[in-house]
Amino acid sequence: MDLTKIEHPRVVKTMSIPQLKQLSADIRRFLIEKLSKTGGHIGPNLGVVELTIALHREFDSPKDKLIWDVGHQSYVHKILTGRAAEFDTLRQYKGLSGFPKRSESEHDVWETGHSSTSLSAAMGMAIARDLKGTDEYIVPIIGDGALTGGMALEALNHIGHEKTDMIVILNDNEMSIAPNVGALHNILGRLRTAGKYQWVKDELELLLKRIPAVGGKLAATAERLKDSLKYLLVSGVFFEELGFTYLGPVDGHDFDDLFENLRYAKKMKGPVLVHVITKKGKGYSPAENDKVGTWHGTGPYKIETGTFVKTKEAGPSWSALVSETVRRLARTDPRIVAITPAMPVGSKLEGFASEFPDRMFDVGIAEQHATTLAAGLATQGMKPFLAIYSTFLQRAYDQVVHDVCRQNLNVFFAIDRAGLVGADGETHQGVFDIAFLRHVPNLVLMMPKDENEGQHMVYTAIRYDGGPIAMRFPRGNGLGVPLDEELKEISIGTWEVLRDGSDAVILTFGTTISMALEAAEQLARDGVSVKVVNARFLKPMDEAMLHELLASRLPILTIEEAVLQGGFGSAVLEFAHDHGYHQAVIERMGIPDRFIEHGSVSELLREIGLTAAHVADRIKTIMPRKQKRA
């Protein structure tokens, strides 16, 4: 079938089972082919082909609300809602988003990217439905990994308490990104092997009613017996105790099983949870056989072999550099404990976990818990190393402030994917952490210019016992600079001059250092001498150097691959104001006040005017102002 001809999901409603099976095969071939070129979340989407088709057959989108948790598994939904022709642009600049996008389609009713939000959103939509008196079905689809998130459990509790009409689809593939962990995951494991007890309960009631004379009375008083069957048939009654009717387990690749259970769920009042078992990566053996999460989301790959098409990188991956340096230090420092909220592969912690299994904790998709767990460890003299993406640290803000910084605890935050991340887009750009961290008391915040300085910063963070310390580092690989054999501490709050100059100053850090140096080189050819400073400590700043620079009355340009509001440039302006440098010429370059969508980092930087050429032009515009004041 030509999938690009599909304009509306109603097309699946008239198909026979054999036709739907053929459609499933066509979708899998399409995804494997398209994603081999663009990259994307191949494993999750191959696993939900039949489930997505069944949902669109049994429900009427967009009237009925299909709400995809995380949203990385929405590619099949996008195909069935008329977007197959755009898949060559998936996750590309100005192309199709890798997540649900309300501006893309009326069928995308909720935008996601972070996990565990679907149930709360669904509850809001269900309440709105009931208040307005409409009759649409509300159908959140959440994975077993996302269900471990505290927000999802809070929503389950509320939904069950209110007895709200809703059909929750639990897509259980035993993995979120990496293999799932925790007691709830173990409950689901027991449910997978328990068989369908809802049918047994119903058949028992029917049998009792058939008994002459006393059958009705027996049936009316059989609730306790029926409920006891839950305990006999299922070694875990988590969902029913929360107030849900539990259906399943359902074979997520069997249309008959899916249709039967979805139709049954539609007839029931109150919240229903349909437990669907799927196979992540189904239909493509490299993804299907993946046990660690490598095929959760990938770059381009060769279809025939499953080997990834990798660009030649100059240096080691930043994640590996940081985690391996911590691993090296852990050999002589028994205080070090590593924590990750469900990202052991992305944070390159497999080596640490292998060498120190008793000192490595994957807590699942639970950033708040991870942060306070680190705080608790720190109170007992341990040195917790929390590896967390910038975008996910947003979810633990209160814990950073209340539990870690307020108590001035020695927690090392390794903030991965800081800055623009590219193809994952606006839900994952790591551009807010400076603004939401630098005003918190007691916290040290730093970012290295290259991987050699990075390993020394890791050493500095581990050695630092003055309270919480955070190191930001970007997605991707280092520059390929030589690495010192011996690690050394960097004095907290010190900057360094990378290039001297007498006409203007650029203050920057991390990934924009190379941009500043390139701009300075361009300006030198035009006779403009620019000093470039590696402002590697964002808090505390190098106040001695700032006083010196401001006293010189040279115009200053700050550059950051982060939001301008409340960012590093704002900190420099505040310092100048607070110390009476009211004539200072200070301008800022960074991320404007809007969400940055997907595309390559270089494309996004050009879009927002953050390149070496733009820097050189900005310096030229402030030079006359400086000369005018001279």
Residue, then its C-alpha position, 0 to 999 in steps of 0.5 A: m500500500d502507498l502510505t503517502k496516499i493515506e489522508h485520514p485514519r478512517v481508512v483502517k475502519t473498513m479493512s479486513i484483518p488480512q489487509l490490516k496485517q499487510l498494512s502493518a508490514d508496509i508500515r514497518r518497511f516504510l519506517i525501517e527505510k525512512l529512519s535508516k536515512t533520517g534516524g529517529h525512534i525506530g524501536p518504540n515505533l516498530g513495537v506499536v504498529e498494530l496497537t496504533i492501527a487498532l486504536h484508530r480503528e476503534f476510536d474516532s480521532p480527532k473527536d476521541k483524544l489519543i494522548w501519546d506519553v513521551g510521544h517518541q512512539s507516535y510515528v505510526h500515528k503520524i502515518l495514519t493521520g496523513r503525514a507519511a509523505e513528510f517522513d523524509t524531513l523527520r527531525q530535520y530543520k523545518g521538517l516533521s517533528g519527532f514528537p506530537k505537534r499540535s500545529e502539525s495536525e488536529h490529531d495531535v491533541w497533546e504535545t510531549g517529549h518528556s515522560s509521564t505527562s499523559l495521564s494528567a493531561a488526559m484527566g484535564m481533558a476528561i474533566a473538561r468533557d464532563l463539564k461540557g457534557t460531550d461524549e468523546y473517549i479520552v485515551p492516554i497511551i503510556g509506556d511501562g517505563a513512563l508509568t514509574g514517573g511520580m507524576a503518572l502515579e499521582a494522576l492514577n491516584h486522582i483518576g481512580h479516586e474520581k472514577t473518571d471515564m477514561i481508557v488508559i492503554l499501558n504499552d508494556n514492552e519491558m523497556s523505556i529507553a534502557p531496561n526498566v527498573g523498580a518494584l512497579h516494573n516487577i508488578l507488571g512482570r507478574l501481570r504479564t504471566a498471569g493471564k486474563y482474570q477479568w474474563v474469569k470474574d465475569e464467567l464466575e458471575l454468569l455461572l452463579k446466576r444460572i443456579p436455580a432459586v439461589g443463583g441471584k442471591l449468590a451472584a449478588t454476594a459474590e463480590r468478595l469471592k470475585d475480588s479474591l480471585k484477583y489475588l489468586l489469579v494475579s500476583g499484583v492488584f495494583f491498578e484495581e486497588l487504585g480504582f481501575t478496571y484492569l483488562g489484560p494482558v493483551d497481545g499487542h500484535d494480535f488484532d483480534d485480541l486488541f479489538e476484543n479488549l478495546r471494545y470491552a473497555k469502551k462499554m465500561k464505566g469509570p477508568v479502565l486500564v488495558h495492559v498491552i504487551t508489545k515487542k520493541g523493535k518488532g519486525y527488524s531483528p537488530a532492534e528486536n534483539d536489542k536488550v540495552g536500549t541502543w535501538h531506542g533512538t538512533g542516527p542513520y543506519k545500514i538496513e542490511t547489517g544494522t550498523f550505524v552510519k557514524t561521522k568521524e568524530a575528533g574527540p571522545s563523547w562528552s558523556a563518556l569522558v565525564s562518566e569514565t573520569v568519575r569511574r577512574l576516580a571511584r577506584t580510589d574514592p569509595r565515597i563516589v556513587a553514580i545515579t541516573p534517572a533511566m539514562p545509563v546508556g545515554s550517560k555512558l554509565e555502563g562501565f561504571a555499573s559493571e565495575f561498581p554495581d553496588r555504587m550505581f543506581d538507575v532509579g527509573i524515570a524519576e528525576q525528583h527522587a534521583t536528586t533527593l536520593a543524592a542529597g540523602l547520600a551526601t548527608q552521610g558523607m558520600k559523594p553522589f554523582l548525578a548524571i542528568y540531561s539539562t532538559f530533565l533537570q527541569r523536572a527536579y528544580d524544587q529538589v535542587v533548591h530545597d533538598v540539595c542547595r538549601q542544605n549545602l550538600n556535596v552533590f555533583f550534578a553532571i548536566d549532559r546535553a547542555g545547549l542546543v541538542g538538534a533533532d529532538g527539538e524544543t522539548h529537549q533543548g538544554v538552554f534553560d539550566i543556567a537561568f534556573l540555577r545561577h540564582v540558587p544560593n550555594l551552587v557552583l556552576m561551570m562549563p569547560k571549553d574542551e574535553n581536557e578542561g572537562q576532565h579537570m573540572v570533573y576532578t575539581a567537582i569530586r574534590y570540592d567539599g564546599g557544597p553542590i557543584a554542577m558541570r554543564f557539557p554539550r551533546g556529542n563529542g569533544l574537539g580532539v584535544p590532547l588529554d593530560e595524564e594527571l588530573k588537577e583542580i581548577s580554582i573555583g571562580t577563575w576565568e582565563v584569557l585565551r586571546d589578548g586584545s585591546d579594542a573589545v572583549i568577548l566573554t563566553f564559555g563551552t561550545t561558543i569558545s570556538m565561535a568567539l575565537e573565529a570571530a576574533e580572527q576575522l576581526a583581526r584581519d580588519g584591524v580590530s583587536v579582541k580579547v577572548v575570555n573563557a568564562r568557565f565559571l558561571k557562578p561564582m564569576d571571576e570578580a577580580m577579572l570583571h573589575e579589571l575589564l570593566a575598569s578598562r572601559l572596553p566594550i564587552l560582548t557576552i555569548e551563551e548557547a542558552v537563554l538570554q533572560g536570566g543567563f550569563g550575560s544578565a549576570v555580567l550586567e548585574f555585576a556592572h550595575d551593582h558595582g557602579y560601572h554605569q557607563a559600561v558598554i555590555e551587549r549580549m548574544g544568546i538564545p532569544d525568548r522563544f522555544i527553538e524547534h528541531g534541526s541540526v545545531s549549526e542550522l539552529l545557530r544560523e537561524i538565531g544569529l549566533t555564528a562567528a560572522h554574527v559575533a564579528d558584526r556585533i563587535k563592529t556595531i559596539m566599537p563606535r560606541k566605545q570610541k565615542r565614550a573614549 
